[in-house]
Amino acid sequence: MYKEKEPFSRLTLESSYGTKQIVEWDHEDISIDDILDAFYGILIGATWHPQTILQAMQEFAEEKLEALGCKTTTNEE
């Protein structure tokens, strides 16, 4: 009997509203770009505006880089 191949990796966002956004990959060696693209797509599916997501990601990255002692540049300079 044929059994469908199970995904190796899965990223899921579930809400108390009963919605579920899922991205699955059929391999284990997913890249950080794959994960970030999937997360971005999930957030859009959860109705956040793309600009809001990207601005929040930028702020998150800048804060974390600063905590690591890395110099960051912004478009405001």
C-alpha positions in Angstrom: 0.0 0.0 0.0 1.3 3.5 -1.0 2.0 5.9 1.9 2.5 9.5 1.1 5.9 10.8 2.1 5.8 12.9 5.4 7.4 16.3 5.3 10.8 16.6 7.0 10.3 20.2 8.2 7.2 22.3 9.1 6.6 25.8 10.3 3.2 26.5 11.8 1.3 29.5 13.2 -2.0 28.7 14.9 -4.3 31.4 16.4 -7.1 31.3 19.0 -9.4 32.3 16.1 -9.1 28.8 14.7 -6.8 29.7 11.8 -3.7 27.7 11.0 -0.9 28.7 8.6 1.5 25.9 7.6 4.6 25.7 5.4 6.1 22.3 4.8 9.4 21.2 3.2 10.1 17.7 1.9 13.8 17.9 3.0 15.7 18.7 6.2 18.4 21.0 4.9 16.2 24.1 4.5 18.1 27.4 4.4 17.6 30.5 6.6 16.2 32.2 3.4 13.6 29.4 3.1 12.6 29.9 6.7 12.4 33.7 6.5 10.4 33.6 3.2 8.0 31.1 4.8 7.6 33.1 8.0 7.0 36.3 5.9 4.4 34.4 3.9 2.7 33.0 7.0 2.5 36.5 8.5 0.9 37.9 5.3 -1.6 35.0 5.4 -2.3 36.0 9.0 -3.3 39.4 7.6 -0.4 41.6 8.5 0.6 44.2 5.9 3.9 43.4 4.2 5.4 46.8 5.1 4.5 46.3 8.8 6.2 42.9 8.7 9.4 44.1 7.1 9.7 47.1 9.4 9.3 44.9 12.4 11.9 42.5 11.0 14.3 45.3 10.4 13.9 46.6 13.9 14.3 43.1 15.3 17.5 42.5 13.3 19.0 45.9 14.3 18.3 45.3 18.0 19.8 41.8 17.9 22.8 42.9 15.9 23.4 45.8 18.3 23.2 43.3 21.2 25.9 41.3 19.5 28.1 44.3 19.1 27.7 44.6 15.4 27.5 48.0 13.7 24.2 48.6 11.8 23.2 51.3 9.3 19.7 52.6 8.7 18.1 54.5 5.9 17.5 57.4 8.3 21.1 58.4 8.5 
